[in-house]
Amino acid sequence: MLALPRPPQQLGRYEIVERLSAGGMGEVFLARFAGPGGFLKPVALKRIHPHLANDETFLHMLHDEANVTVAIKHPNVVQILEVGSEGGSHFMVLNYVSGETLSKLRRELVRQEMEMPTWLVAWIGAEIASALHAAHEARSLDGEPLDIIHRDVSLGNIMLGDDGRPMLFDFGVAKARQRLAQTNAGELKGKIAYMAPEIFRGAAVDRTVDIFALGVVLYELLTGRSPYQRESELETIAALQVGEVTPPAQVRAEVDECLSAIVMQAMARERCNRFPTAQQVEDALRGWARQRGEPHNAVAAQNWLQEHFASRLQERQALLMRVASRQPLPLQQPSPDLLGSTSATTRTPAPTPLPASWGLQETTAAPSRSQSRWLWVGGAGATVLMVLLGFWLGRSQAPAAAPQVPASSPLITSTSSGTTTEVTSSASAPASSSTTLPSRSALPARNAEPPRSKGAPPSRMAPSPSPRRTPGLHTID
């Protein structure tokens, strides 16, 4: 994998601690904001990749995501704190959520050959449904409906916080009024395996496409597999249109018929058969948990995480302890989840980029103004002494006699271009009697042929070959 460029130590008033993730549009860092009185707050800082910073399309997408998210007031939606730019970097600042995305959590469950409890799936589904309903009902400051549709509800855009609270984030491709970047006709937004079938038929999207995607998420959490994902995108689209889906209750014995029916109704192929609002999905899931007497709160979810993923929670707690530290933050090794399988990374001197997650790095202090002044005075004094010494030595020595070159001897010099030039010294040139250095014409050429005796045949110096050029390289003659 290509090395990721080194991030800045600071953006705006936020100190960069570590890179959390990177995608095609940008990257997300853990950062901290320190204020007076010991105030300290960890934040997530999302920045557009530097090579995309001048692309208005991506800049508009960043601003659209911030404008859409800030309009949604809900405890299960990651909140936007600030939008800014500095030194050509455009970024937005969000509340930091210490937790795991559902995609990573599911991979870890598969690795440990575990299944997510059905009560936990219902808890996550109800909380995210509540967040989606708040987005669908959001209004502008002047009271106008914003008609927000997330369009990218998936395992990767939902986190389960270490406190047991599910969080919805990434409204980067959300549909809403007054967006700066508009979707072109025929352009798809989101992940194909979570898209409602009518999208591929060119039908207008409404809030039920988010309900469909949430149903797919619940199906994956209950069964450990996707209902529509196939080997290719065309096969996945075909499965969404006509593929048969086995109900979760028939895939996993622990899933009862009532919960299975809720999930199947949420991801019904025809939108008229789905829940019309996310609020009704929330009510159905909470009603199921209440009737079954299942745990349905953040404390129960937190206890489950501590029981099965204690080491992961400790790693994230250690990261927060680094944020709380007032000491300079050291460079970090690359995260396996971010960079995949890579060889060991070692520190290399700047400016070589390092493929790693980075913190703050100490810089060498510049010399003070007084030190710089004395260094300048000392250097100037040494220069004057050297000039005086050279002048005294020049007066004390006799002038060197100019070498005698026969008048008939051509002086042959070779240039870097490979041509040969003959320079004949003038026999009538007057000898210099002053103490100045001999003129250039009286000096032998660097590659001059030594004087030859009378009768000797004239020598001819072959021209030096031209330098051989390598394709793709340029030499200066």
N, C-alpha and C positions, 0 to 999 in steps of 0.2 A: 504494500500500500504506500502511496506517496506520502512523504513527510508533510505534516501540517506546518504552516508558517508560525513563527513565534508571535504570540499576542503581545500587545503593549502591557506595560506594568500597571497602567492606570488609564481609565477612560472617564473624562469628566471628573467627578468627585468620588469615583468608585475605584478601589484597588482590586486588581484581578488576582484571584487566588488559584483557580484551576479550571481547565477546560472540562466541561461536562459532556458535551456532545457536539457533533458537526454533521451538517447535511449539505445538500446541493446549493442552497441559498445562503446559509450563514452558519454560525456557530454559537453555542451557549456556554457562558462561563459562570462559575461561582465567583462572586465578588463581595466586597464588604464596604459599608459606608460608616465612617467614624465621625462623630460629632462631638460638640463640647459636653463636658460633664460625664465623660465615660460612655456616651451613647455609641452603640455599635449594632449594626443590622446587617445580616447576610442577605444578599439579593442574587437573583439570576439575571445576567446581562446577555441579551441576544444581539449579536452584531452581524451585519451583512459582510460577506467575504470581501476583503479589500479590492479584489479584482472586479467586483460587481458594484462597487460603491458609486460609480458614475453612471450606472444604468438606471434610468428613471423608472423602468418597470419594477425592478426589485425594491427601489426606494418607495414607490407607491404601495407595494405590497406590505412593506414594513409599517408604514404609516396607517394603512387600512387595518392591519391587524391590531395596532394599538387603539385606533379610534373605535373599532368594533368591541374590543374586549373591555375597554374602560366604560362602555355604556351598559355592561351587564353587571348587576349587583347581586352576587350570590356567593355564599361561603364555599361552594364546591367549584368555583371558577377561579383560576389563578389570576390575580389582579395585576394590572399595569400600574407602575409607579411613576415612570418618567420616560420621555422620548428625547434623545439628544444626538449631537454630532460633535466630533472633535478630530482635528487633523485628518479629515477625509474619511473618518470612520462614522458610520451611522448605526445607532443602536437604540434599543429600548430596554428598560429595567422593569423586572417583574418581582413579585414576592417569591422568595426561595422556598421550595417545598422539598423537605428531606424525605425521600421515598423512592419507590421503584415503579417504573412503567409496567403496565400489565403484560406487555410483550416480553419483557425480561423476566417477569415473575412467572409467566407460563413456561418459558424455556427452563427455568430453574426447577419448576415442578416436574416437568418431563424428565429432567436429568436425575432427579431424586425418586422418580417413579411414584409421584404423589398426585392426588387430585384435589382441586379446590373444593372446600365444603359448599354444599348447596346454599346454606344460609348466608355465606359470605358473598356468593354470586348475587343473591337477591339484594343484599345490602349495597353492593357496588352498583347494581343496576338501578335501584331506587334513587340513590344519591345523584347519579349521573343524569337520570331522567329528570330529576328536579332542576339540575343545572341547565339542561337543554330547554326545559319549559321557560326558565327565566330568560334565556337567550331569545327564544321565539317571541316572547312578549315584551322585549326591551323597547324602550322609547327614547327619543332624543330629548335634549334639555327643554325643547319647546313643546314636548308632548306628542310628537309625531311617531307612529310606529316605524321601527327600523327594519322589520322583516328579516331578521338575522337567521340564517341557516348555516350551520357549522360546515357541512358537506365533507368532513373528514374525520368523523367519529370512528375510532379504531383502537386496537390494543395499544398502539404506540403513542396515542394522544390522551391516554388516561393514566393517571398515577394513583397508586395506593400509598398514601403518606405513612410515615412511621407512627403517626398518631392514630392510624386506622381510618382516616378520612379520605375517600376517593376525590380526585381533583381532575377536572377537565381543562385542557389547555390547547393552544395552537389553533387560533382562528384565522390563520394566514390565508386560507382559501375560502373563507366564509362568504356567503352571498348576503349582501345588505344594501340598503339604499345609501346613496351619497358616497359610494366607493370611488377612490381615485383611479383604480385599475379595474376595468370591466372585462368580463369573460366573453371571448369571441364565440361566434356561432360554431357549434361542432366541437368546441374545446371541452375536455373532461377535467373535472377538479376532484381530487381525492384518490383513494385506492380502489381499484376495480372490484376486488372481492367483497367490498362493503357497499357498493353502489346499488341503489334500487333499480330494478329492471326497466322501469319506464324512462330512465335517463338515456338509455341506449336507443330508445324509440323517438327521442327528440322531444319528449313531453316536458312541460315546465316543471321545475322543482318546487316543492313546498316543504313544510316542516316534517312531513311523513318520511322523507328520505333519511333524515336523522334518526327517526324511530326505527326504520329498517336496519340501518347500520348498527344501532344499539342492540337490536335483536341478534345480529350476527355476532357481536361481541359476547353477549350472554351465552350463545350457543357454543362458541369456542371455549369459554371458561368452564362450561359444564361438561363438555365432551372431550376437550383437548385437541380438537381438530376443526378445520374450517368447513362450513357446509358447501362452499362454492369454489374454493381455490383449486385450480387444476394446473397442469404442467405449463400451459401457455395462456396468454391473455385471451385469445379467441375461444379457447375451450372454457375459460372462466366465464366469459360473457355468455356463451351458449348455456352453461350450467345455470346462470342467473335467469335466463329466459325460460328454459324448459326442463331444467334438471330437477330430479326428485330429491327431496331432503328427508332423511330419516329423523323423526322426532327425537329429542334428547333422551326421553324416557326409554326409548328402545336401544339407545347406544350405551347408556349408563344406568345401572339398576337403582342407584341411590336417588335418581331424579324422579320425583313423583309426577303423576299425570297433570296435576294442576299447574305446577311450575313449568312443565314442558309446554303446556297449551299457551301460557303467557308468552313464552319465547317465540313459539311458532306464529302466534298472531302478530307479534311485533314485526316479524320478518316475512309477512305474507307477501306473495308475489304481486297481487293486485292491491293498490293503495287503498281502495275502498274497503278492504277486509282488514286493514291494520287499525291499531289504536289511532284515533284522530289527533290526539295530543299526547305529548310526553307526560303531562300531568296524570293522565289515565294509566300510563305504564307504571308510574311511581305508585299510584294508589293500589294497583293490582299486586305489585311485588310486596308492598308493606302489608297488604291484607293477607297475602299468603303466609308471610312470616308470623303475623299475629295469630292466625288460625292454627298454625303448626306449633306455636310456642317456641320458635327458633330465636336465637340471639339476633338482634337487629340494631346494633349501635357501634360507635367507633371504638369503645373500650374493648368489646369482644374481638373486633378485627385487630386491634393493637396487640392483644394478648396472643392471638394466633400467630401474628408475625414474630413476636418475641420467642414463641415456642419453636417455630420451625426455621426462622431465618435470623437467629441471634447474631451470627457473625457478620451478616450484611448490615444489620443495624449498628453494630459496633464500629464498622468501617465508616459509616456515614456520621456517627457521633464523633469519631476522631477527626473527620474533616471539619466539623463545626468547631471543634476545639482549636484547630488551626486558625479558623476565622476569628475566634475570640482572642487569640494570642496577639499581643501588640508587637511582637518581634517580626523582623523581615521574614518573608515567606520564601522557603527554599524552592529550587526547581524540583518538579515532580517527574517520576517516570511515567511513560505512557500507560493509560488504562487499557487492559485487555478488552473490555467491552467496547471501547471507542476505536482502538487502532487494530484490533484483531491480533493474529499471531505475528509478532514481530521479534526481531532479535533484540538483545539487550542494548539499551541506549545509554551512552555515556555523555558527559558534558564535553563540549568542544568549544574552543574560543570563539567569541563573536568575530565576524558577523555570520558565521555558518549557522543556518537555521537548524533547530533541533526538533525532531518529531516526537513531541511529548506533551504532557499536560504541565503547564508552567505556573509558578507562583512569582513572587517578586524577587529580584536579584539585586544584590548590593552593587553599587557603582563606586568607582574610585573618585575620591574627592579631588577637586581641582586645586592647584596651588593658590595660596592667598595673594592679594594684590601686592603686599610688601615683598613677598618672596619673588614674585615676577619682576618687580622693579630692580632688585639687587642682581638678579640673574642677567637682566638686560645691561646694566651698568658694567658688570664684570666682563660680559662678552664684548662690549664696545672697547673697553680698555685693552683687552688682549689683542684685538684687531689692530689698534693703533701701535702697540709695541711691535707687532710682527711687521708692520709697514716700515717703521723706523729702522728696525734691524736689517731688513732687506735693502733699504737705501744705503745704509752704511757699508754693508758688505759689497754692494755694487761699485761704490766709489773706491774701495780699497783694493779691488782686483783689476788687473790689466785687461783691456778688451781682447776678446778672443778673435784670432785672425780668421777671416772667411776662408773656407776651403776653396782651393783652386780647382776649377773644372775646365778641361780643355775646351777650346772654342768649337772644335769640330765634333765634340761628343754630344749627341742628342740625349736629353734626359727623358726617360720614358716612364710615365706614370700610368697606373691602372685605376679606373673608376669602378664603382660598384655595379654599373650597368654593363660592364664587360667590354667597353671600348678602350682603345689605346690612344694616348695623347703624347706627342713629341714636343718637348720644350727645349729650345736651343739657347744656351747662355750667350750673352753678348760679350765679345772679346774687347770691345771698346768701352765697356762700362768702367767708369772711374772708380778707383779703390776708395773705400771709405776710411777717413782718418779720424772720425769722431768716435766717441765712446758709445754711440747708439748701436743697437743690435743690427747685424747685416740685414739687407733687404731680402724679401722672399725670393726674388729672382736669382740671388747669389747663392742660395742654399740648394743642396742636392735634393732631388725628389726622393720621396720615401722609398720607392721601388726602382731607383735609378740604376742603370747598368754600370758596373765599375769601368774605369778607363781601360781601353785596350791598346796594345802596342801597335806600332806602324806595320802596315802590311797585313794585319790580321783581318780576316773577313768580317764584314759588319754583322753584328748579331741581331736577330729579330725575335722579339718577345711575342709569343703567341697570346692572343687575347684570352682573358679568363672567361670560362663558360658562364652563361647567364644562370642565375639561381633557378633551380627546378621548382615549379609551382605545383602545389598540391590542390587538387579540386576542392573547392569549398573554403580554401584559405586565401588570404591576400597578404602579399609581402610588399613592403615599402622599399622602392629602389632608391 
